[in-house]
Amino acid sequence: MFHFEWRSAPRSLSRFTSRQAINSVLAAVVTLPFWTQCKARAAINHAADDGTSEDTVGFSEPGGGGSFIFANRFTADAGGETITTISISYGHHGLFAYAQAGTPVRLLLFEDTSGAAAPVHPILLASAASSVMRPYVDYFNDVSIPPTNVTGNFFVGVQVSGVPSAGAYPVSFDRTTPRHQSYAAFFSHTIGDVVVNSLGYNPTLISSDVPVDINQFVRVIDGNFMVRATGAAVPEPTTFAVALISLGFIQWRPRFTSRRETTIAKA
């Protein structure tokens, strides 16, 4: 007696593995130029100073308690439009009484609502609490902020509220080549975290006038605050598309139709 038996043959593991490997290699080859480009443009440092302080600056009322905001203006460079880090140097070597480690500060990222090169109508974009660290050595302390996209002109600065009488001048200052892109605001009292939103700009006054409680930024013409910003590239849509395609290559699993074979056997 003869009978027929239908039996599924095992899938070809060698064929599956080779196809998967080919797909992964293709994904790598296609996306490599895009990832390399993004990596090469991953960080741009926006700076007004030359890296060496000649002074250290701040503000304090008699007995302490005053507040200030010092800021620099920058223009977003291609490849650095997403600000991720604000860096700041404290104090000046040899002037050990002017910056006190541990003094609370807040680092600010803001812009003018009309995109102006001066903080005429500033609006806060992001901020981060920090403190005076590693003073007197021209060391830039990096503080992360929520990644924030900027275009055109933007400002990064430091706010100190309730300045202590000891350590009232904590911000490193570069006097070598004034860039005329620094601004300051002074207060006789403590200030809130978003006070920058309520300030304006007075182009007729300069920081050496020390105009207190006018609720306006004034120009700084004799140097640059040692406050910087680090920006990363905003990925282009094509980059995202290629990323998705590459993931599709890697995740795709070919499906093979099971071969069926007929076995004829004798009873």
PyMOL commands that set and color helices and strands:
alter all, ss='L'
color gray80, all
select helices_A, chain A and resi 13-40+195-198+207-209+237-251
alter helices_A, ss='H'
color red, helices_A
select strands_A, chain A and resi 2-8+44-46+55-57+67-75+82-88+104-112+122-131+141-149+153-160+171-174+182-187+200-206+216-220+224-225+227-232+260-266
alter strands_A, ss='S'
color yellow, strands_A
deselect
rebuild
show_as cartoon
